[in-house]
């Protein structure tokens, strides 16, 4: 088998990473642009000693879940931003649910009953995006697992405030990075090649307002901040006087939603290592004496503390890891709420926490990244005994 070969295969199950699994003459092929059960012609795009990768370029027998892509760039050889534009929304959520269950069964040795919940809107939901400028001075996104830039002038999942054609009309520096973000007030901020805008984005969640630098982390789906703060609060069940740790706390989304619950006698320790985000968090909570913002890596900062009542953690895709899990367990919180954008690292850390005396008693999953492979999970771990 070599790159460029075209092979007829029947598509098997979904795999973590936005592709399906097929087999040809004993070799595993990870296939994009297909749906389980379809018979397709695959063009091989990559070959290793253990497996191959390819794109479904012709559908011989289609799934009833196949739909027409809403985006002209979502195709073999096109933009790598979306994985599932060819799949009905219901089936997308079913596939993501299968991935979560498989990761927990394989990595954590745990059986979970879960179904990914729909979150509206399912189009034009993304409020922040990063682009690279092509040699033609146009906004571009990378193809899947590729250094090839695909120029775009529209995006089906981008907020409709993004006028990509207008940005393309500017004299953009070749090779530069362009970050586009929009606030709750629909005001757009554009950063080109790391030149940070002095303006702050305003985000409103419930009755609380946040100001943040355009490149500080913020949930990209417009409905995510309200949804996740509601679920986190429900899972945490905070009490007056609690000491809460908000790990990888960013600009303070979860901290802001929990201030009133702990009351004047409680406190929140927000730990975040990003300079811009901690600056934003300190500004957002300057009037709150019972909120401590710590700029440091979580694994270093937690060494200084001996106790916590409850912990919320929203780590990057790599997850908490064994060391941070151990440090959290040493604080002996009655509950831990884990917000995760990667089911594999969540499953790995769930196994660690369960082996350390906690029980995962609740988990929900939300389709906060429609048309892509990504999914957001919120899990609660309670201390046994």
Backbone torsions as a table, in degrees:
resi	resn	phi	psi	omega
1	UNK	NA	135.6	-179.8
2	UNK	-141.9	162.4	179.8
3	UNK	-57.9	133.5	-178.7
4	UNK	98.7	-17.0	177.0
5	UNK	-61.3	147.1	176.2
6	UNK	-117.6	125.7	-169.9
7	UNK	-132.8	139.0	174.9
8	UNK	-89.2	126.9	-179.3
9	UNK	-140.5	160.6	168.8
10	UNK	-103.1	129.5	-174.7
11	UNK	-78.3	129.6	176.4
12	UNK	-88.7	-136.9	-174.4
13	UNK	-81.5	175.0	176.8
14	UNK	-81.9	149.0	177.1
15	UNK	-124.1	158.3	175.8
16	UNK	-65.0	124.4	178.3
17	UNK	123.6	4.2	174.1
18	UNK	88.1	17.5	178.9
19	UNK	-136.2	166.7	177.1
20	UNK	-107.2	167.7	-177.9
21	UNK	-109.0	132.7	172.2
22	UNK	-133.4	166.4	178.2
23	UNK	-132.8	142.5	176.8
24	UNK	-142.3	116.3	179.9
25	UNK	52.6	42.1	176.0
26	UNK	86.0	-9.9	-178.7
27	UNK	-96.8	136.6	176.1
28	UNK	-77.7	136.1	175.1
29	UNK	-125.0	125.1	174.1
30	UNK	-90.0	120.6	-169.5
31	UNK	-117.1	127.6	172.5
32	UNK	-94.7	160.3	176.0
33	UNK	68.4	23.9	177.6
34	UNK	-125.4	173.2	178.6
35	UNK	-134.6	140.4	178.8
36	UNK	-50.1	135.5	179.1
37	UNK	96.0	-13.9	-178.3
38	UNK	-79.3	152.0	168.5
39	UNK	-104.2	125.9	-170.8
40	UNK	-140.8	163.7	166.7
41	UNK	-98.4	122.8	-179.4
42	UNK	-105.3	133.1	170.5
43	UNK	-99.2	122.5	-176.7
44	UNK	-71.8	128.8	-178.4
45	UNK	-111.8	-16.2	-178.2
46	UNK	-159.5	141.9	179.9
47	UNK	-134.4	129.9	173.1
48	UNK	-121.2	-179.5	-179.6
49	UNK	-69.4	-20.5	-175.0
50	UNK	-108.5	-28.9	-176.5
51	UNK	-157.2	175.8	176.1
52	UNK	-131.0	164.6	174.3
53	UNK	-125.0	152.8	179.3
54	UNK	-164.4	170.4	177.8
55	UNK	-114.1	138.6	172.9
56	UNK	-76.5	109.2	-175.8
57	UNK	-101.6	-13.2	177.0
58	UNK	-146.4	130.8	-178.5
59	UNK	-101.2	110.3	-177.9
60	UNK	-85.0	-38.9	176.7
61	UNK	-137.4	110.4	-170.7
62	UNK	-90.9	155.3	175.4
63	UNK	-79.0	148.3	173.8
64	UNK	-65.2	-12.0	179.1
65	UNK	-90.7	0.1	-179.9
66	UNK	-77.2	134.7	177.5
67	UNK	-130.0	166.1	177.2
68	UNK	-76.3	134.3	178.8
69	UNK	-63.3	139.8	178.0
70	UNK	-85.5	-2.8	-174.8
71	UNK	-128.2	131.0	-177.8
72	UNK	-69.9	-14.4	-178.6
73	UNK	-94.9	-7.8	-178.9
74	UNK	-90.5	91.9	-175.4
75	UNK	-167.3	166.1	174.2
76	UNK	-55.4	129.9	-177.7
77	UNK	82.6	-0.4	-178.4
78	UNK	-97.2	-154.7	-178.1
79	UNK	-65.0	143.0	179.3
80	UNK	-95.4	8.9	-175.1
81	UNK	-70.7	-35.9	-179.7
82	UNK	-112.9	143.0	-179.4
83	UNK	-108.0	-25.5	-166.8
84	UNK	-127.5	28.3	179.6
85	UNK	-63.9	-20.2	-179.0
86	UNK	-88.3	2.4	-174.2
87	UNK	-116.0	138.2	177.1
88	UNK	-59.0	151.2	-176.4
89	UNK	-60.4	-41.9	177.9
90	UNK	-59.0	-45.0	-179.7
91	UNK	-69.3	-33.5	175.2
92	UNK	-56.1	-45.7	-178.1
93	UNK	-69.0	-34.7	176.4
94	UNK	-64.4	-42.8	179.9
95	UNK	-64.0	-42.5	178.9
96	UNK	-65.0	-36.7	176.8
97	UNK	-62.6	-41.4	177.9
98	UNK	-61.8	-40.1	179.6
99	UNK	-63.2	-44.9	179.3
100	UNK	-60.7	-48.0	-179.6
101	UNK	-61.5	-41.5	-179.5
102	UNK	-65.9	-41.2	-179.9
103	UNK	-65.4	-40.8	178.5
104	UNK	-67.6	-39.0	179.3
105	UNK	-67.1	-42.3	-175.0
106	UNK	-81.2	-45.6	-173.3
107	UNK	-87.1	-45.2	-174.8
108	UNK	-95.7	-11.2	-174.5
109	UNK	56.4	42.0	-179.2
110	UNK	-129.1	139.6	174.3
111	UNK	-95.1	123.6	178.3
112	UNK	-123.7	137.9	173.1
113	UNK	-98.3	114.9	-174.8
114	UNK	-152.7	145.3	171.8
115	UNK	-136.9	128.3	-177.0
116	UNK	-64.9	128.9	-175.4
117	UNK	-90.6	140.6	178.3
118	UNK	-69.3	141.7	174.4
119	UNK	-130.8	126.1	178.3
120	UNK	-92.8	147.0	1.3
121	UNK	-80.4	160.2	177.4
122	UNK	-103.3	-0.8	173.3
123	UNK	-137.0	153.4	-178.3
124	UNK	51.8	41.0	-175.7
125	UNK	-93.8	-18.0	-169.0
126	UNK	-85.6	122.8	-174.4
127	UNK	-99.6	-0.1	177.1
128	UNK	-153.5	140.2	-177.6
129	UNK	-148.7	153.1	176.3
130	UNK	-117.3	135.9	-180.0
131	UNK	-127.5	161.4	169.9
132	UNK	-118.0	141.5	-178.1
133	UNK	-87.5	127.4	-177.3
134	UNK	-76.4	176.9	176.5
135	UNK	-64.8	-19.8	176.9
136	UNK	-91.5	11.4	179.6
137	UNK	63.5	35.7	178.8
138	UNK	-116.5	152.0	174.4
139	UNK	-62.8	139.3	-178.0
140	UNK	-146.9	154.0	173.7
141	UNK	-121.6	152.8	-179.2
142	UNK	-77.9	146.3	170.5
143	UNK	-68.9	165.8	-178.4
144	UNK	-62.4	127.7	178.6
145	UNK	48.7	45.8	-173.2
146	UNK	-147.1	155.4	171.5
147	UNK	-95.9	5.0	179.7
148	UNK	-77.4	127.0	179.7
149	UNK	-91.4	132.7	177.4
150	UNK	-109.8	113.3	-179.9
151	UNK	-68.9	138.4	179.3
152	UNK	-133.9	151.6	174.5
153	UNK	-125.6	4.1	176.2
154	UNK	-157.7	160.7	179.6
155	UNK	-149.9	124.1	-174.8
156	UNK	-66.8	-29.0	-177.7
157	UNK	-97.2	-8.5	-179.2
158	UNK	-76.2	146.2	174.9
159	UNK	-53.3	140.9	-176.8
160	UNK	-67.9	-10.0	174.0
161	UNK	-69.2	-25.6	-179.2
162	UNK	-69.9	113.9	176.1
163	UNK	-102.0	85.0	-174.9
164	UNK	-66.2	-33.0	178.5
165	UNK	-63.8	-38.3	178.9
166	UNK	-67.3	-41.1	178.7
167	UNK	-65.9	-37.8	178.2
168	UNK	-64.1	-24.5	-179.8
169	UNK	-74.7	-13.5	178.0
170	UNK	-77.6	163.8	176.4
171	UNK	-88.1	80.4	-176.2
172	UNK	-75.6	138.8	178.9
173	UNK	-69.1	129.7	-178.9
174	UNK	-58.1	132.5	177.4
175	UNK	81.3	-2.4	-177.9
176	UNK	-76.8	161.6	176.5
177	UNK	-100.2	135.3	-179.4
178	UNK	-121.8	123.7	177.8
179	UNK	-111.7	128.1	-179.7
180	UNK	-121.2	130.4	-179.9
181	UNK	-144.0	150.1	-179.8
182	UNK	-129.2	141.7	179.8
183	UNK	-92.0	-180.0	179.6
184	UNK	-62.1	-26.2	-179.2
185	UNK	-87.4	7.3	178.5
186	UNK	70.4	13.8	175.1
187	UNK	-81.8	131.0	-174.5
188	UNK	-96.7	138.9	173.1
189	UNK	-123.3	133.5	-178.6
190	UNK	-123.6	122.1	176.9
191	UNK	-110.4	129.7	-178.1
192	UNK	-115.9	123.0	175.0
193	UNK	55.4	43.4	173.8
194	UNK	77.0	4.3	177.9
195	UNK	-82.5	96.8	-172.7
196	UNK	-63.1	130.6	174.9
197	UNK	-68.3	140.4	177.7
198	UNK	-77.7	-16.8	179.6
199	UNK	-75.2	151.1	177.5
200	UNK	-107.6	142.4	174.5
201	UNK	-82.1	142.7	176.9
202	UNK	-106.2	127.8	177.3
203	UNK	-124.2	135.4	-178.8
204	UNK	-120.1	126.3	178.8
205	UNK	-128.5	110.4	-173.8
206	UNK	63.3	-126.3	179.8
207	UNK	-94.7	-1.8	-175.5
208	UNK	-103.0	138.3	177.3
209	UNK	-110.5	141.8	178.3
210	UNK	-122.8	142.2	170.2
211	UNK	-114.6	137.7	-176.5
212	UNK	-150.9	155.1	174.2
213	UNK	-65.8	145.0	-176.1
214	UNK	-56.0	-28.0	-178.3
215	UNK	-99.4	-0.9	173.1
216	UNK	-65.5	147.4	-176.9
217	UNK	-64.1	135.4	173.8
218	UNK	-149.9	143.1	-179.9
219	UNK	-55.5	132.8	-171.4
220	UNK	-79.8	-32.3	178.0
221	UNK	-74.7	132.7	-172.8
222	UNK	-62.1	-25.7	-179.7
223	UNK	-89.9	-9.6	-172.1
224	UNK	-64.5	-44.9	-176.8
225	UNK	-57.1	-46.7	-179.9
226	UNK	-67.2	-45.1	-178.3
227	UNK	-61.6	-50.5	-174.8
228	UNK	-68.2	-38.3	177.7
229	UNK	-64.4	-35.7	178.8
230	UNK	-66.1	-45.3	-178.4
231	UNK	-68.9	-42.1	178.9
232	UNK	-60.8	-44.4	179.7
233	UNK	-63.2	-42.5	179.1
234	UNK	-61.9	-44.6	-178.6
235	UNK	-69.0	-38.3	-177.1
236	UNK	-71.6	-36.3	-175.9
237	UNK	49.9	59.1	-176.8
238	UNK	-66.2	153.6	179.3
239	UNK	-122.9	156.8	175.1
240	UNK	-57.5	135.0	177.9
241	UNK	88.3	-3.7	-179.9
242	UNK	-65.6	149.0	166.2
243	UNK	-104.5	112.0	-177.5
244	UNK	-104.4	138.5	171.2
245	UNK	-105.7	126.6	177.6
246	UNK	-109.5	96.7	-173.5
247	UNK	-90.5	138.6	-172.4
248	UNK	56.5	47.1	-167.9
249	UNK	-75.8	-8.1	177.4
250	UNK	57.0	-133.9	-177.7
251	UNK	-84.1	-3.4	174.6
252	UNK	105.8	28.5	-179.2
253	UNK	-55.6	-52.2	-177.5
254	UNK	-74.8	-36.4	176.7
255	UNK	-57.0	-45.5	-178.6
256	UNK	-62.5	-31.2	-178.6
257	UNK	-80.6	-12.8	-173.8
258	UNK	-110.4	-5.2	-175.1
259	UNK	-56.2	-50.4	-175.6
260	UNK	-66.0	-27.6	-176.5
261	UNK	-71.8	-35.8	-178.7
262	UNK	-81.4	-22.2	178.3
263	UNK	71.5	-179.3	-177.1
264	UNK	-65.3	-25.5	-178.8
265	UNK	-86.0	-6.5	179.2
266	UNK	-103.9	177.7	177.1
267	UNK	-152.8	160.0	179.2
268	UNK	-127.9	130.9	174.1
269	UNK	-108.1	112.5	178.8
270	UNK	-98.4	125.0	179.7
271	UNK	-117.7	126.9	-176.6
272	UNK	-154.5	139.0	-177.0
273	UNK	-99.0	-10.6	-178.1
274	UNK	-79.5	131.3	-175.5
275	UNK	-63.0	-49.7	-178.3
276	UNK	-63.0	-43.7	-177.2
277	UNK	-64.6	-42.3	-180.0
278	UNK	-68.8	-34.0	174.2
279	UNK	-61.7	-44.1	177.6
280	UNK	-62.3	-45.0	-178.3
281	UNK	-62.0	-43.1	179.6
282	UNK	-63.4	-36.2	177.4
283	UNK	-69.3	-42.4	-177.5
284	UNK	-65.6	-28.4	-176.2
285	UNK	-118.9	26.1	-178.9
286	UNK	-59.7	-28.5	-177.5
287	UNK	-90.2	2.3	-176.4
288	UNK	-109.3	103.0	-177.8
289	UNK	-67.7	-21.7	-176.4
290	UNK	-95.8	16.3	175.2
291	UNK	-117.5	121.8	179.2
292	UNK	-107.8	126.2	178.0
293	UNK	-107.2	118.6	-177.0
294	UNK	-110.9	119.4	175.7
295	UNK	-93.7	100.2	-178.8
296	UNK	-172.5	160.1	173.9
297	UNK	-64.0	140.9	-175.9
298	UNK	-57.1	-43.0	-176.1
299	UNK	-65.5	-24.3	176.4
300	UNK	-86.1	-43.9	-175.2
301	UNK	-64.5	-39.9	-175.6
302	UNK	-65.3	-22.4	178.6
303	UNK	-59.7	-22.4	-175.4
304	UNK	-87.6	-6.1	-175.7
305	UNK	-113.3	153.1	-176.3
306	UNK	-118.9	-12.8	-174.8
307	UNK	-154.1	146.7	172.5
308	UNK	-145.8	147.2	174.8
309	UNK	-82.8	-48.5	176.9
310	UNK	-144.9	156.4	-177.2
311	UNK	-132.9	135.0	167.8
312	UNK	-118.1	134.8	-178.2
313	UNK	-132.7	132.3	178.6
314	UNK	-131.0	70.9	-173.9
315	UNK	-75.0	167.6	172.9
316	UNK	-67.1	-178.8	-171.5
317	UNK	-56.6	-29.2	-178.9
318	UNK	-69.0	-14.2	177.3
319	UNK	83.4	-170.0	-177.2
320	UNK	-76.2	-46.7	-174.3
321	UNK	85.0	162.9	-173.0
322	UNK	-61.9	-40.3	-175.8
323	UNK	-65.6	-47.2	-179.3
324	UNK	-67.0	-38.9	175.9
325	UNK	-56.9	-44.6	-179.5
326	UNK	-63.1	-41.8	-180.0
327	UNK	-66.0	-38.2	177.1
328	UNK	-64.6	-46.0	179.3
329	UNK	-59.2	-37.9	178.8
330	UNK	-61.8	-25.2	178.0
331	UNK	-77.9	-12.8	177.1
332	UNK	54.4	46.4	176.6
333	UNK	-68.2	150.9	178.2
334	UNK	-71.6	-25.3	176.0
335	UNK	-151.5	152.5	178.1
336	UNK	-127.9	127.1	175.3
337	UNK	-111.5	124.1	-171.5
338	UNK	-114.8	117.1	176.5
339	UNK	-100.5	123.4	-171.6
340	UNK	-134.9	139.0	174.5
341	UNK	-104.6	10.1	179.4
342	UNK	-141.8	111.6	-175.8
343	UNK	-65.9	-24.9	-179.6
344	UNK	-69.8	-49.8	179.0
345	UNK	-69.0	-32.5	176.0
346	UNK	-63.8	-44.5	179.5
347	UNK	-62.1	-43.1	178.3
348	UNK	-59.2	-47.9	-178.7
349	UNK	-70.5	-31.2	176.6
350	UNK	-61.4	-42.1	177.9
351	UNK	-60.3	-42.1	-179.9
352	UNK	-63.6	-45.3	-178.2
353	UNK	-67.8	-39.7	178.1
354	UNK	-64.2	-41.2	178.1
355	UNK	-68.8	-14.0	-177.3
356	UNK	-102.4	12.1	173.9
357	UNK	105.9	12.0	178.5
358	UNK	-113.5	158.2	177.5
359	UNK	-120.8	130.6	174.6
360	UNK	-83.0	101.3	-173.8
361	UNK	-99.0	-12.8	177.7
362	UNK	-146.3	143.6	172.9
363	UNK	-153.4	135.6	174.1
364	UNK	-131.9	155.3	179.3
365	UNK	-132.3	143.7	-174.0
366	UNK	-131.8	139.0	180.0
367	UNK	-84.9	73.2	-179.0
368	UNK	-87.9	3.7	178.3
369	UNK	-136.4	60.1	-177.8
370	UNK	-55.9	145.8	-179.7
371	UNK	78.8	-7.7	178.4
372	UNK	-114.9	170.1	178.3
373	UNK	-71.8	-16.4	-167.8
374	UNK	-77.9	153.0	-178.5
375	UNK	-150.9	149.5	179.8
376	UNK	-109.5	129.5	177.3
377	UNK	-116.7	148.1	171.5
378	UNK	-128.0	120.4	-177.4
379	UNK	-122.9	145.3	175.5
380	UNK	-116.1	135.3	177.1
381	UNK	-118.7	127.2	179.2
382	UNK	-114.8	147.3	-176.1
383	UNK	-72.5	126.9	179.1
384	UNK	-75.5	144.8	178.1
385	UNK	79.3	NA	NA
